[in-house]
């Protein structure tokens, strides 16, 4: 009888009287990926500090260090099975500093300040584009998609454009006529980040697959070139990746035109079916 009464009383309870479930956040974080992300954020902060001091040759390489750390934290988290929602959000916050705010302030202090309001407006557009790019990337990653390509230029690659340019020419621009071409250094990557142009992703490369021995020769040659001519090689790498998006877009459009023209040729080559009504009338 007591159990029956308890069962009946359950239906008479109000929704506010029912015990609420308490959701507890998981305490602690995965240390190794979080340390790499923290190092990424530190590099962005260091770039800002040195750029405000006018030490551009020291400030620019910190963005390159941040790019390397950003590549490592995600890969190590996937290899060790330590991915988490906190890590994803923490990485996005660090990327806004390292690949949004840091290159914008570096570019402004280096040359865009000579343009006045136009210069700081261009820097803000870069920061806003980086933030929108990261937000869109998180949404696309959650919904899946083709992992071989990025939709829009990745923010680390976009930040590498001003970083490589400043590192190659660290003396700064103080005349507005010299600073006008520097607008393209900031505005073009900003537009590409929020565009739908596809850029190649290297996340799908299988590091455990066997490769020819000649690949090591090319890797060694690349390391030697970067070590001996770092300014020139970093500019070539940064701008080559930027140009790869336009090259891929041109190739895809050329293939589409070729496919549509060949399909139209097949349709015209098909024999036309005679109209039976006309033949019967004849």
Phi and psi restraints in degrees (value plus and minus 20) as a CYANA .aco file:
   2 UNK   PHI     -86.4   -46.4
   2 UNK   PSI     -58.7   -18.7
   3 UNK   PHI     -87.0   -47.0
   3 UNK   PSI     -56.8   -16.8
   4 UNK   PHI     -85.6   -45.6
   4 UNK   PSI     -60.9   -20.9
   5 UNK   PHI     -85.4   -45.4
   5 UNK   PSI     -58.6   -18.6
   6 UNK   PHI     -85.3   -45.3
   6 UNK   PSI     -57.6   -17.6
   7 UNK   PHI     -86.6   -46.6
   7 UNK   PSI     -56.9   -16.9
   8 UNK   PHI     -90.6   -50.6
   8 UNK   PSI     -58.4   -18.4
   9 UNK   PHI     -87.6   -47.6
   9 UNK   PSI     -44.2    -4.2
  10 UNK   PHI     -82.8   -42.8
  10 UNK   PSI     -56.8   -16.8
  11 UNK   PHI     -93.4   -53.4
  11 UNK   PSI     -42.2    -2.2
  12 UNK   PHI    -106.0   -66.0
  12 UNK   PSI     -29.5    10.5
  13 UNK   PHI     -93.5   -53.5
  13 UNK   PSI     127.4   167.4
  14 UNK   PHI     -99.7   -59.7
  14 UNK   PSI     141.3   181.3
  15 UNK   PHI     -84.6   -44.6
  15 UNK   PSI     -50.1   -10.1
  16 UNK   PHI     -95.7   -55.7
  16 UNK   PSI     -36.8     3.2
  17 UNK   PHI    -106.3   -66.3
  17 UNK   PSI     -32.0     8.0
  18 UNK   PHI     -94.3   -54.3
  18 UNK   PSI     123.0   163.0
  19 UNK   PHI     -85.0   -45.0
  19 UNK   PSI     114.0   154.0
  20 UNK   PHI    -106.3   -66.3
  20 UNK   PSI     123.4   163.4
  21 UNK   PHI    -100.1   -60.1
  21 UNK   PSI     113.9   153.9
  22 UNK   PHI    -119.8   -79.8
  22 UNK   PSI     101.9   141.9
  23 UNK   PHI    -116.0   -76.0
  23 UNK   PSI     102.2   142.2
  24 UNK   PHI    -123.7   -83.7
  24 UNK   PSI     114.5   154.5
  25 UNK   PHI     -96.7   -56.7
  25 UNK   PSI     124.6   164.6
  26 UNK   PHI     -90.4   -50.4
  26 UNK   PSI     107.4   147.4
  27 UNK   PHI    -101.7   -61.7
  27 UNK   PSI     121.8   161.8
  28 UNK   PHI      70.5   110.5
  28 UNK   PSI     140.9   180.9
  29 UNK   PHI    -152.8  -112.8
  29 UNK   PSI     141.2   181.2
  30 UNK   PHI     -94.2   -54.2
  30 UNK   PSI     103.0   143.0
  31 UNK   PHI     -91.4   -51.4
  31 UNK   PSI     -68.5   -28.5
  32 UNK   PHI     -83.9   -43.9
  32 UNK   PSI     -71.5   -31.5
  33 UNK   PHI     -83.5   -43.5
  33 UNK   PSI     -55.2   -15.2
  34 UNK   PHI     -87.1   -47.1
  34 UNK   PSI     -55.8   -15.8
  35 UNK   PHI     -85.9   -45.9
  35 UNK   PSI     -59.2   -19.2
  36 UNK   PHI     -86.3   -46.3
  36 UNK   PSI     -59.8   -19.8
  37 UNK   PHI     -85.6   -45.6
  37 UNK   PSI     -59.2   -19.2
  38 UNK   PHI     -83.7   -43.7
  38 UNK   PSI     -58.7   -18.7
  39 UNK   PHI     -83.8   -43.8
  39 UNK   PSI     -57.1   -17.1
  40 UNK   PHI     -79.6   -39.6
  40 UNK   PSI     -66.4   -26.4
  41 UNK   PHI     -84.7   -44.7
  41 UNK   PSI     -58.8   -18.8
  42 UNK   PHI     -83.6   -43.6
  42 UNK   PSI     -58.2   -18.2
  43 UNK   PHI     -84.6   -44.6
  43 UNK   PSI     -60.6   -20.6
  44 UNK   PHI     -83.7   -43.7
  44 UNK   PSI     -61.7   -21.7
  45 UNK   PHI     -84.7   -44.7
  45 UNK   PSI     -61.8   -21.8
  46 UNK   PHI     -84.0   -44.0
  46 UNK   PSI     -57.2   -17.2
  47 UNK   PHI     -81.7   -41.7
  47 UNK   PSI     -61.8   -21.8
  48 UNK   PHI     -83.7   -43.7
  48 UNK   PSI     -63.9   -23.9
  49 UNK   PHI     -83.5   -43.5
  49 UNK   PSI     -68.3   -28.3
  50 UNK   PHI     -89.3   -49.3
  50 UNK   PSI     -52.4   -12.4
  51 UNK   PHI     -86.8   -46.8
  51 UNK   PSI     -58.8   -18.8
  52 UNK   PHI     -88.7   -48.7
  52 UNK   PSI     -44.5    -4.5
  53 UNK   PHI    -100.3   -60.3
  53 UNK   PSI     -32.0     8.0
  54 UNK   PHI      67.4   107.4
  54 UNK   PSI     -11.6    28.4
  55 UNK   PHI    -113.4   -73.4
  55 UNK   PSI      55.3    95.3
  56 UNK   PHI     -91.0   -51.0
  56 UNK   PSI     -54.2   -14.2
  57 UNK   PHI     -86.8   -46.8
  57 UNK   PSI     -46.0    -6.0
  58 UNK   PHI    -107.5   -67.5
  58 UNK   PSI     -52.7   -12.7
  59 UNK   PHI     -93.4   -53.4
  59 UNK   PSI     -60.9   -20.9
  60 UNK   PHI     -81.4   -41.4
  60 UNK   PSI     -62.8   -22.8
  61 UNK   PHI     -82.1   -42.1
  61 UNK   PSI     -42.2    -2.2
  62 UNK   PHI     -84.0   -44.0
  62 UNK   PSI     -49.8    -9.8
  63 UNK   PHI     -88.1   -48.1
  63 UNK   PSI     -57.2   -17.2
  64 UNK   PHI     -83.7   -43.7
  64 UNK   PSI     -61.0   -21.0
  65 UNK   PHI     -82.9   -42.9
  65 UNK   PSI     -57.5   -17.5
  66 UNK   PHI     -85.7   -45.7
  66 UNK   PSI     -56.3   -16.3
  67 UNK   PHI     -82.6   -42.6
  67 UNK   PSI     -63.7   -23.7
  68 UNK   PHI     -84.0   -44.0
  68 UNK   PSI     -64.3   -24.3
  69 UNK   PHI     -86.3   -46.3
  69 UNK   PSI     -54.7   -14.7
  70 UNK   PHI     -87.4   -47.4
  70 UNK   PSI     -54.5   -14.5
  71 UNK   PHI     -90.7   -50.7
  71 UNK   PSI     -53.3   -13.3
  72 UNK   PHI     -98.3   -58.3
  72 UNK   PSI     -58.5   -18.5
  73 UNK   PHI     -85.2   -45.2
  73 UNK   PSI     -62.1   -22.1
  74 UNK   PHI     -88.8   -48.8
  74 UNK   PSI     -61.0   -21.0
  75 UNK   PHI     -86.9   -46.9
  75 UNK   PSI     -61.9   -21.9
  76 UNK   PHI     -87.3   -47.3
  76 UNK   PSI     -57.3   -17.3
  77 UNK   PHI     -83.6   -43.6
  77 UNK   PSI     -58.5   -18.5
  78 UNK   PHI     -91.9   -51.9
  78 UNK   PSI     -58.2   -18.2
  79 UNK   PHI     -89.4   -49.4
  79 UNK   PSI     -56.1   -16.1
  80 UNK   PHI    -113.3   -73.3
  80 UNK   PSI     -21.1    18.9
  81 UNK   PHI      48.0    88.0
  81 UNK   PSI      12.8    52.8
  82 UNK   PHI    -133.0   -93.0
  82 UNK   PSI       9.5    49.5
  83 UNK   PHI     -94.0   -54.0
  83 UNK   PSI     126.4   166.4
  84 UNK   PHI    -175.7  -135.7
  84 UNK   PSI     142.4   182.4
  85 UNK   PHI     -85.9   -45.9
  85 UNK   PSI     -55.7   -15.7
  86 UNK   PHI     -82.6   -42.6
  86 UNK   PSI     -61.3   -21.3
  87 UNK   PHI     -83.0   -43.0
  87 UNK   PSI     -58.3   -18.3
  88 UNK   PHI     -84.7   -44.7
  88 UNK   PSI     -67.1   -27.1
  89 UNK   PHI     -87.9   -47.9
  89 UNK   PSI     -59.6   -19.6
  90 UNK   PHI     -84.0   -44.0
  90 UNK   PSI     -58.8   -18.8
  91 UNK   PHI     -86.0   -46.0
  91 UNK   PSI     -58.3   -18.3
  92 UNK   PHI     -85.7   -45.7
  92 UNK   PSI     -61.1   -21.1
  93 UNK   PHI     -83.7   -43.7
  93 UNK   PSI     -60.5   -20.5
  94 UNK   PHI     -87.0   -47.0
  94 UNK   PSI     -57.8   -17.8
  95 UNK   PHI     -86.7   -46.7
  95 UNK   PSI     -53.8   -13.8
  96 UNK   PHI     -82.7   -42.7
  96 UNK   PSI     -57.1   -17.1
  97 UNK   PHI     -93.3   -53.3
  97 UNK   PSI     -68.7   -28.7
  98 UNK   PHI     -97.3   -57.3
  98 UNK   PSI     -55.3   -15.3
  99 UNK   PHI    -133.8   -93.8
  99 UNK   PSI     -16.4    23.6
 100 UNK   PHI    -140.0  -100.0
 100 UNK   PSI     -85.4   -45.4
 101 UNK   PHI     -91.3   -51.3
 101 UNK   PSI     -65.0   -25.0
 102 UNK   PHI     -82.3   -42.3
 102 UNK   PSI     -71.1   -31.1
 103 UNK   PHI     -86.0   -46.0
 103 UNK   PSI     -49.6    -9.6
 104 UNK   PHI     -87.6   -47.6
 104 UNK   PSI     -65.5   -25.5
 105 UNK   PHI     -88.5   -48.5
 105 UNK   PSI     -58.5   -18.5
 106 UNK   PHI     -80.4   -40.4
 106 UNK   PSI     -65.5   -25.5
 107 UNK   PHI     -86.4   -46.4
 107 UNK   PSI     -58.3   -18.3
 108 UNK   PHI     -87.1   -47.1
 108 UNK   PSI     -66.1   -26.1
 109 UNK   PHI     -87.7   -47.7
 109 UNK   PSI     -51.7   -11.7
 110 UNK   PHI     -95.5   -55.5
 110 UNK   PSI     -60.3   -20.3
 111 UNK   PHI    -177.2  -137.2
 111 UNK   PSI     -47.7    -7.7
 112 UNK   PHI     -90.6   -50.6
 112 UNK   PSI     -37.9     2.1
 113 UNK   PHI     -85.0   -45.0
 113 UNK   PSI     -42.9    -2.9
 114 UNK   PHI     -89.4   -49.4
 114 UNK   PSI     -36.1     3.9
 115 UNK   PHI    -113.5   -73.5
 115 UNK   PSI     -21.1    18.9
 116 UNK   PHI      51.0    91.0
 116 UNK   PSI    -150.7  -110.7
 117 UNK   PHI     -84.6   -44.6
 117 UNK   PSI     -52.7   -12.7
 118 UNK   PHI     -83.0   -43.0
 118 UNK   PSI     -55.2   -15.2
 119 UNK   PHI     -88.9   -48.9
 119 UNK   PSI     -68.1   -28.1
 120 UNK   PHI     -92.9   -52.9
 120 UNK   PSI     -45.0    -5.0
 121 UNK   PHI     -86.6   -46.6
 121 UNK   PSI     -60.5   -20.5
 122 UNK   PHI     -84.7   -44.7
 122 UNK   PSI     -58.6   -18.6
 123 UNK   PHI     -84.1   -44.1
 123 UNK   PSI     -60.2   -20.2
 124 UNK   PHI     -86.0   -46.0
 124 UNK   PSI     -57.4   -17.4
 125 UNK   PHI     -81.2   -41.2
 125 UNK   PSI     -57.2   -17.2
 126 UNK   PHI     -84.6   -44.6
 126 UNK   PSI     -63.9   -23.9
 127 UNK   PHI     -83.3   -43.3
 127 UNK   PSI     -64.1   -24.1
 128 UNK   PHI     -84.7   -44.7
 128 UNK   PSI     -60.9   -20.9
 129 UNK   PHI     -85.4   -45.4
 129 UNK   PSI     -58.6   -18.6
 130 UNK   PHI     -84.9   -44.9
 130 UNK   PSI     -61.0   -21.0
 131 UNK   PHI     -84.5   -44.5
 131 UNK   PSI     -63.5   -23.5
 132 UNK   PHI     -86.7   -46.7
 132 UNK   PSI     -56.6   -16.6
 133 UNK   PHI     -83.3   -43.3
 133 UNK   PSI     -63.1   -23.1
 134 UNK   PHI     -88.1   -48.1
 134 UNK   PSI     -59.3   -19.3
 135 UNK   PHI     -84.3   -44.3
 135 UNK   PSI     -62.4   -22.4
 136 UNK   PHI     -87.4   -47.4
 136 UNK   PSI     -55.5   -15.5
 137 UNK   PHI     -85.2   -45.2
 137 UNK   PSI     -59.5   -19.5
 138 UNK   PHI     -84.4   -44.4
 138 UNK   PSI     -58.8   -18.8
 139 UNK   PHI     -87.3   -47.3
 139 UNK   PSI     -64.0   -24.0
 140 UNK   PHI     -88.1   -48.1
 140 UNK   PSI     -54.4   -14.4
 141 UNK   PHI     -87.3   -47.3
 141 UNK   PSI     -57.0   -17.0
 142 UNK   PHI     -89.9   -49.9
 142 UNK   PSI     -53.1   -13.1
 143 UNK   PHI    -109.1   -69.1
 143 UNK   PSI     -22.2    17.8
 144 UNK   PHI      65.9   105.9
 144 UNK   PSI    -181.9  -141.9
 145 UNK   PHI     110.2   150.2
 145 UNK   PSI    -196.9  -156.9
 146 UNK   PHI     -96.3   -56.3
 146 UNK   PSI      92.6   132.6
 147 UNK   PHI     -99.3   -59.3
 147 UNK   PSI     -25.4    14.6
 148 UNK   PHI     -96.4   -56.4
 148 UNK   PSI     -38.5     1.5
 149 UNK   PHI    -154.0  -114.0
 149 UNK   PSI     131.5   171.5
 150 UNK   PHI    -117.2   -77.2
 150 UNK   PSI     118.0   158.0
 151 UNK   PHI    -109.1   -69.1
 151 UNK   PSI      85.3   125.3
 152 UNK   PHI      72.7   112.7
 152 UNK   PSI     136.3   176.3
 153 UNK   PHI     -90.4   -50.4
 153 UNK   PSI     111.4   151.4
 154 UNK   PHI     -82.5   -42.5
 154 UNK   PSI     126.4   166.4
 155 UNK   PHI     -83.2   -43.2
 155 UNK   PSI     -56.3   -16.3
 156 UNK   PHI     -83.0   -43.0
 156 UNK   PSI     -59.6   -19.6
 157 UNK   PHI     -88.8   -48.8
 157 UNK   PSI     -56.1   -16.1
 158 UNK   PHI     -86.6   -46.6
 158 UNK   PSI     -59.0   -19.0
 159 UNK   PHI     -89.0   -49.0
 159 UNK   PSI     -46.1    -6.1
 160 UNK   PHI     -89.1   -49.1
 160 UNK   PSI     -42.4    -2.4
 161 UNK   PHI     -85.1   -45.1
 161 UNK   PSI     -78.4   -38.4
 162 UNK   PHI     -85.9   -45.9
 162 UNK   PSI     -52.4   -12.4
 163 UNK   PHI     -84.8   -44.8
 163 UNK   PSI     -65.6   -25.6
 164 UNK   PHI     -86.9   -46.9
 164 UNK   PSI     -57.2   -17.2
 165 UNK   PHI     -86.2   -46.2
 165 UNK   PSI     -65.3   -25.3
 166 UNK   PHI     -86.7   -46.7
 166 UNK   PSI     -57.4   -17.4
 167 UNK   PHI     -87.1   -47.1
 167 UNK   PSI     -52.7   -12.7
 168 UNK   PHI     -96.9   -56.9
 168 UNK   PSI     -49.0    -9.0
 169 UNK   PHI    -153.4  -113.4
 169 UNK   PSI      60.0   100.0
 170 UNK   PHI    -105.4   -65.4
 170 UNK   PSI     -10.5    29.5
 171 UNK   PHI    -103.3   -63.3
 171 UNK   PSI     -35.6     4.4
 172 UNK   PHI      67.8   107.8
 172 UNK   PSI     142.1   182.1
 173 UNK   PHI    -140.2  -100.2
 173 UNK   PSI     108.0   148.0
 174 UNK   PHI    -141.5  -101.5
 174 UNK   PSI     -25.6    14.4
 175 UNK   PHI    -128.1   -88.1
 175 UNK   PSI     117.2   157.2
 176 UNK   PHI     -84.9   -44.9
 176 UNK   PSI     -48.0    -8.0
 177 UNK   PHI     -89.6   -49.6
 177 UNK   PSI     -53.3   -13.3
 178 UNK   PHI     -96.1   -56.1
 178 UNK   PSI     -50.2   -10.2
 179 UNK   PHI    -101.0   -61.0
 179 UNK   PSI     -38.8     1.2
 180 UNK   PHI     -79.4   -39.4
 180 UNK   PSI     -66.2   -26.2
 181 UNK   PHI     -83.0   -43.0
 181 UNK   PSI     -42.3    -2.3
 182 UNK   PHI     -89.6   -49.6
 182 UNK   PSI     -34.8     5.2
 183 UNK   PHI     -81.6   -41.6
 183 UNK   PSI     -57.6   -17.6
 184 UNK   PHI     -83.7   -43.7
 184 UNK   PSI     -49.7    -9.7
 185 UNK   PHI     -83.1   -43.1
 185 UNK   PSI     -46.9    -6.9
 186 UNK   PHI    -123.3   -83.3
 186 UNK   PSI     -61.7   -21.7
 187 UNK   PHI     -95.0   -55.0
 187 UNK   PSI     -57.9   -17.9
 188 UNK   PHI     -84.1   -44.1
 188 UNK   PSI     -69.1   -29.1
 189 UNK   PHI     -82.4   -42.4
 189 UNK   PSI     -53.6   -13.6
 190 UNK   PHI     -83.9   -43.9
 190 UNK   PSI     -63.4   -23.4
 191 UNK   PHI     -86.6   -46.6
 191 UNK   PSI     -58.9   -18.9
 192 UNK   PHI     -88.3   -48.3
 192 UNK   PSI     -49.6    -9.6
 193 UNK   PHI     -85.1   -45.1
 193 UNK   PSI     -55.4   -15.4
 194 UNK   PHI    -118.8   -78.8
 194 UNK   PSI     -14.1    25.9
 195 UNK   PHI    -104.3   -64.3
 195 UNK   PSI     158.4   198.4
 196 UNK   PHI    -126.3   -86.3
 196 UNK   PSI      -5.5    34.5
 197 UNK   PHI     -90.7   -50.7
 197 UNK   PSI     115.1   155.1
 198 UNK   PHI    -109.2   -69.2
 198 UNK   PSI     115.9   155.9
 199 UNK   PHI    -139.7   -99.7
 199 UNK   PSI     123.6   163.6
 200 UNK   PHI     -86.2   -46.2
 200 UNK   PSI     115.1   155.1
 201 UNK   PHI    -125.0   -85.0
 201 UNK   PSI     121.1   161.1
 202 UNK   PHI    -123.8   -83.8
 202 UNK   PSI      -5.6    34.4
 203 UNK   PHI     -92.9   -52.9
 203 UNK   PSI     -43.1    -3.1
 204 UNK   PHI    -106.7   -66.7
 204 UNK   PSI     -21.4    18.6
 205 UNK   PHI     -88.1   -48.1
 205 UNK   PSI     108.8   148.8
 206 UNK   PHI    -107.9   -67.9
 206 UNK   PSI      88.4   128.4
 207 UNK   PHI     -95.7   -55.7
 207 UNK   PSI     -34.6     5.4
 208 UNK   PHI    -111.7   -71.7
 208 UNK   PSI     -26.2    13.8
 209 UNK   PHI     -98.2   -58.2
 209 UNK   PSI     130.5   170.5
 210 UNK   PHI     -96.0   -56.0
 210 UNK   PSI     118.7   158.7
 211 UNK   PHI    -144.3  -104.3
 211 UNK   PSI     137.9   177.9
 212 UNK   PHI     -84.1   -44.1
 212 UNK   PSI     135.3   175.3
 213 UNK   PHI     -85.5   -45.5
 213 UNK   PSI     -43.9    -3.9
 214 UNK   PHI     -86.5   -46.5
 214 UNK   PSI     -41.9    -1.9
 215 UNK   PHI     -82.8   -42.8
 215 UNK   PSI     -59.0   -19.0
 216 UNK   PHI     -84.2   -44.2
 216 UNK   PSI     -53.1   -13.1
 217 UNK   PHI     -85.1   -45.1
 217 UNK   PSI     -63.9   -23.9
 218 UNK   PHI     -86.5   -46.5
 218 UNK   PSI     -57.4   -17.4
 219 UNK   PHI     -84.2   -44.2
 219 UNK   PSI     -63.5   -23.5
 220 UNK   PHI     -83.9   -43.9
 220 UNK   PSI     -59.0   -19.0
 221 UNK   PHI     -85.7   -45.7
 221 UNK   PSI     -58.4   -18.4
 222 UNK   PHI     -85.0   -45.0
 222 UNK   PSI     -60.6   -20.6
 223 UNK   PHI     -83.6   -43.6
 223 UNK   PSI     -60.9   -20.9
 224 UNK   PHI     -84.6   -44.6
 224 UNK   PSI     -62.1   -22.1
 225 UNK   PHI     -84.9   -44.9
 225 UNK   PSI     -60.8   -20.8
 226 UNK   PHI     -87.9   -47.9
 226 UNK   PSI     -56.0   -16.0
 227 UNK   PHI     -91.2   -51.2
 227 UNK   PSI     -55.5   -15.5
 228 UNK   PHI    -108.2   -68.2
 228 UNK   PSI     -55.6   -15.6
 229 UNK   PHI    -150.7  -110.7
 229 UNK   PSI      49.5    89.5
 230 UNK   PHI     -85.8   -45.8
 230 UNK   PSI     -60.8   -20.8
 231 UNK   PHI     -82.4   -42.4
 231 UNK   PSI     -70.4   -30.4
 232 UNK   PHI     -86.7   -46.7
 232 UNK   PSI     -62.4   -22.4
 233 UNK   PHI     -88.4   -48.4
 233 UNK   PSI     -59.3   -19.3
 234 UNK   PHI     -86.8   -46.8
 234 UNK   PSI     -56.0   -16.0
 235 UNK   PHI     -85.3   -45.3
 235 UNK   PSI     -62.8   -22.8
 236 UNK   PHI     -82.9   -42.9
 236 UNK   PSI     -63.9   -23.9
 237 UNK   PHI     -85.8   -45.8
 237 UNK   PSI     -65.3   -25.3
 238 UNK   PHI     -84.6   -44.6
 238 UNK   PSI     -68.3   -28.3
 239 UNK   PHI     -96.0   -56.0
 239 UNK   PSI     -45.4    -5.4
 240 UNK   PHI     -87.3   -47.3
 240 UNK   PSI     -60.6   -20.6
 241 UNK   PHI     -86.9   -46.9
 241 UNK   PSI     -55.9   -15.9
 242 UNK   PHI     -83.4   -43.4
 242 UNK   PSI     -62.8   -22.8
 243 UNK   PHI     -90.7   -50.7
 243 UNK   PSI     -43.5    -3.5
 244 UNK   PHI     -84.1   -44.1
 244 UNK   PSI     -50.1   -10.1
 245 UNK   PHI     -84.9   -44.9
 245 UNK   PSI     -63.0   -23.0
 246 UNK   PHI     -89.1   -49.1
 246 UNK   PSI     -57.3   -17.3
 247 UNK   PHI     -85.3   -45.3
 247 UNK   PSI     -64.2   -24.2
 248 UNK   PHI     -83.6   -43.6
 248 UNK   PSI     -57.5   -17.5
 249 UNK   PHI     -84.6   -44.6
 249 UNK   PSI     -62.0   -22.0
 250 UNK   PHI     -85.9   -45.9
 250 UNK   PSI     -59.6   -19.6
 251 UNK   PHI     -86.3   -46.3
 251 UNK   PSI     -62.4   -22.4
 252 UNK   PHI     -85.2   -45.2
 252 UNK   PSI     -59.8   -19.8
 253 UNK   PHI     -88.1   -48.1
 253 UNK   PSI     -57.1   -17.1
 254 UNK   PHI     -84.8   -44.8
 254 UNK   PSI     -59.5   -19.5
 255 UNK   PHI     -87.4   -47.4
 255 UNK   PSI     -58.2   -18.2
 256 UNK   PHI     -84.9   -44.9
 256 UNK   PSI     -61.6   -21.6
 257 UNK   PHI     -84.9   -44.9
 257 UNK   PSI     -60.6   -20.6
 258 UNK   PHI     -84.4   -44.4
 258 UNK   PSI     -59.5   -19.5
 259 UNK   PHI     -88.1   -48.1
 259 UNK   PSI     -60.6   -20.6
 260 UNK   PHI     -87.7   -47.7
 260 UNK   PSI     -58.1   -18.1
 261 UNK   PHI     -88.4   -48.4
 261 UNK   PSI     -59.1   -19.1
 262 UNK   PHI     -88.1   -48.1
 262 UNK   PSI     -56.4   -16.4
 263 UNK   PHI     -86.5   -46.5
 263 UNK   PSI     -58.7   -18.7
 264 UNK   PHI     -86.4   -46.4
 264 UNK   PSI     -55.4   -15.4
 265 UNK   PHI     -86.8   -46.8
 265 UNK   PSI     -57.9   -17.9
 266 UNK   PHI     -84.9   -44.9
 266 UNK   PSI     -59.9   -19.9
 267 UNK   PHI     -86.8   -46.8
 267 UNK   PSI     -56.0   -16.0
 268 UNK   PHI     -94.9   -54.9
 268 UNK   PSI     -48.0    -8.0
 269 UNK   PHI     -97.7   -57.7
 269 UNK   PSI     -35.0     5.0
 270 UNK   PHI     -88.9   -48.9
 270 UNK   PSI     115.8   155.8
 271 UNK   PHI     -85.8   -45.8
 271 UNK   PSI     116.8   156.8
 272 UNK   PHI     -97.6   -57.6
 272 UNK   PSI     118.6   158.6
 273 UNK   PHI     -97.8   -57.8
 273 UNK   PSI     104.3   144.3
 274 UNK   PHI     -86.2   -46.2
 274 UNK   PSI     125.9   165.9
 275 UNK   PHI     -97.8   -57.8
 275 UNK   PSI      95.2   135.2
 276 UNK   PHI     -84.8   -44.8
 276 UNK   PSI     -49.6    -9.6
 277 UNK   PHI     -88.7   -48.7
 277 UNK   PSI     -58.5   -18.5
 278 UNK   PHI     -88.8   -48.8
 278 UNK   PSI     -60.1   -20.1
 279 UNK   PHI     -87.2   -47.2
 279 UNK   PSI     -55.8   -15.8
 280 UNK   PHI     -89.1   -49.1
 280 UNK   PSI     -54.2   -14.2
 281 UNK   PHI     -89.4   -49.4
 281 UNK   PSI     -50.5   -10.5
